[in-house]
Structure formats: structure tokens, C-alpha cells
Amino acid sequence: MKQGVDRNNFDLIRFVAASMVVLFHVQMLRADTTLPFLSLGDVAVQAFFVISGLLIVQSYERSSSLASYSAKRVRRIYPAYFFIVVAGSGLGLLITTETIAGYFGPDLFQYLAFNLAFLNFAHPGLPGVFAQNPLTSAVNGALWTLKIEVAFYVAVPLLVLLIRRTGPIPLLVAMYLGGAAWLLACDYLAAQTGRQVFIAIGKQLLIDYLLWRAFH
């Protein structure tokens, strides 16, 4: 019974957080600052990451081997993720302002290649889709969270090992300092080269994203 109650509690938190994300995105895409949802997006995304962190570590510790853990993570995320990316590119054909020939060009295949590799920031939009949105032409802006989740899938075995050896506080301090150094380096490269892609690269890990939001 307790396991069922715990699962239902997580489902409720996820439902509330998902609703907050929807409201936040509606406001952002409308460029409407009068609605009271501006702070909801960050809170909801962080809630998702906290829940995922707990469940992923539990999954790792219950797995019989690293291979078993890896297989469970791939099955958990990639089939649905693959479908969302490919289906989104197909639905884009229905609303694009491009011709059919123009749509099925290099931009489409770059979108598929980058997004299927979790590099959404490198090519977030499809040709002629949402080009008039006031904030972004990204087809599915929420996909940026998946690469962070996958990065932590990969990092969890190492993080668990390091926590057992050093304790959580030294590791958290090292992660914070490393993240700050990475963010500063990317900001410096963006300023020196004028290439905004370094700003995007600088905030791809969760700790760097939180630091970027805190200081920009």
C-alpha cells in the first residue's frame, strides 16, 4: 500500500508541475507580462529534476549491473523521445509557410539530426514553422530538459561513487565551482567572438542553467 501511495504522490506533483509549465509557456509565447505565471516555469522544471534525481538514483541502486541500469534508462526515455521529435517534424508540414520542396530540405534533416542527438539548442526550429512567434521559433521548447536528464543518467553512477567516497558536500562544492568556471568561460568566448552559440552552450547543464538564471 505504501508503494502505491508514494507513486500517487509523485503523480500528483508531476501533474501540478506539468500544469505550471503549460501556463508558463502560454504566457511566454504570447509575450504577455500581465499574467501571473512568469515564475512558475523555473519552479516546475526544478521540481521535475528533483523527482527525476530521486527516482534515477533508486533505479541505479536497484539495478543488478551498469548494463541493466543503462538499458532501463534507454527504454524509459528514447522510444518516446524519438517519436516526439519525428512526429513533430511530420506535423510541421501541416503548418509550415514553406513549400513542400522547401520544407524537405537541409534544415529539416539538420533538425532531426541535432534533436535526435539531444542537441536541441543547436537547431530548435523547423523551416517555416512558428517563425512569427514573438519569443522563439522552437518547435518544442521543452525538449531542452531532456538532454540534462540524459546527462544525469550518464553521471549518476559516477556521482554515487564519488558521494560514497567523499561525501555530498565536497562534491556539491566541486560541481558548483566547475559549473561556474564553465559558465564564465562560455560568457567570455561569446563576448570575444560575438557568437551567441557560446551562451547557449554555457547553460546546457542544469547547474549552469541555474547559475545563468541567477546572474543574468
N, C-alpha and C positions, 0 to 999 in steps of 0.2 A: 504493500500500500504506500509506504513512504516513497519508494522509487517513482510510483505513478504521480504522487503529489508533487515531487520535485520536478518531474518532467512538465506537468501542467503549469507550475510556476514559471519555468523558463519559457514556455509557450506564451504565457500572458505578457511577460517582459518583452519578448520578441515582437508580439503583436503591437504593443504600445510604441516600442521603438520604431517599428516599420511605419506606423501611422505618423509619427513625428517626422520621419524622413520624407514621406509623401507631402505633408504640409509645407515643410521647408523648401522642397524642390518646386512646389507650385508657386510659392512666393518668389523664389529666386528667378524662375523662368519668366514670371510676369514682371520682374523688376519693380515689384510693389513693396515699398518700405513701410506701408501703413499697417500691414498685417503683423500680428504679434508672434511670428514664428521664426524670426531670424536666429535665435539662439538654440532652436530645437535640433537642428541638424547635427551639430557637433556632439551634443549630449547623447543623441540616439546612436550615432556611429560609435562613440566610445563605449556605450552600453553593449553594443554588438561585439566589439573587440574583447571586452572583459568576459562576456559569456563564452565566446569562442576560445579565449585563452584557457579558461577553466576546463571546458569540455575536451579541448585538444590534448591538454596535458593528461587528463584522465584516460583518453584514448591511447596515448603513448604508453602510459604505465600499465595499462591492461593488455597491451599487445604482447604476443609471445616473442616477437623479433622486430628488428628495424624494418625488414622487408614486409612483414604483416602490417605494421603501422603505416608504411608508405602506400601499400595497396589500398588500405581503407581510406586514406586521405584522397587518393586519386579517384576512387569510386564515389566518394562523397561529393566532390566538387566538380570534376571536369566534365562528365557527360552533360549535366545540366548547363554548365557554363558554355560548352561548345554549342549546344542547341540555341541558347540565348543569342550568342554572337552571330551564328549563321542565320537564324530566323530573323533577327533584326536587320541583317543585310538584305534578306529577301523582302521583308515588309517595306524597307526603304524604297524599293522600286515603285510602290504604290503612291508615294507622296513626293518623290523627288521632282525637282524642277528641271532636271537634265533629261535629255532624250534617252531612250533605251541604250543606244550605242554609246552615248557619253557616260551613262551610269556604269556599264560593264567595261570600265577602263582600268588603268593602273591604280587609281585612287581606291577603287573597291577592293582590289586584291591586296593593296597595302593595308587597308583597314582590317581585312581578315587576318593577314599575317601577323600584324602587331597585336591585335586584340586576342587572337587565339594563343599568343605567347604571353599574355597578361601585361603587355606594354601599351596599355590604353592611352596613356598620356602622349605617346609619340604620334598617334593618328586616331583621334577620338571621333571624327566625323565621316559621314558618307557623302558622296558627291550630290549636291543639290538638296540635301535633307536638313531641315531645321536651320538653313542658312540665315534666316531672318530673326532667329531668336535673339533677344536683347543681351543675353548673358553668354551663351555658348552654343556652338553647333554640335556638341557631342550627342551621339545617338542615344547612349545610355550612360549618363554621367556617374551613376552609382557603381559602375564596374571598377572604378579605381580602387575600391576597398578590397577587391578580390586578390590583387597582386600582393597586398600587405598580408592578407590572411595566408596566402601560399608561402610567402617569405617566412612567416612564423611557423607554418607546418614544417618547413625545412629546418628552421632554427631550434625548434623545441627539443630535439634530442641533445643538442649541444648545450642549450640553456639549462636543461635539467641536470646534465653532468656538471656544469660549472657551479650551479647553485649548491649541489651536494658537496662540492669541493671547497668553495669559497664563501658560501652563504649568500643570501639575496642582496644585502646592502652593497657590498663591493661590486657586484655585477651590475646593479642598477646604476650606481655612480659611473662605472666604466661605460655603460651604454649611453647614459646622458651626455657624458663628455665626448664620446665618439660621435654621437649624433650631432652635437653642437658643432664639432670640428668639421664634419661633413657639410652641414648646412652653411657654415661660414665660407668654406671653400667653394661651394657652388654659387653662393652670392657673389663672391669675388670674381669668379670666372664669368658670370653673367655681366658684371659691371665692366670687366676688362674687354670682353668680346662683343658685348651688345646682343648676345644670343640668349633669348628668354628661355630656351630649352633647358638651360642650366638651373633656372628657378624651378622648373617642373621636376627635374631630376633630384634637386635638393630636398624635396618634400615627399619623396615616394615611400620611405619607411615611416611607420607610424610615429615614432619618437620625433623624427624630423618634421613631420606634418604638424604635430602639436607645438613644437618649438617655433615653426614658421608662423602659425596662427597667433602665438603669444607675442611675437616681436615684430609683426608686420601690420 
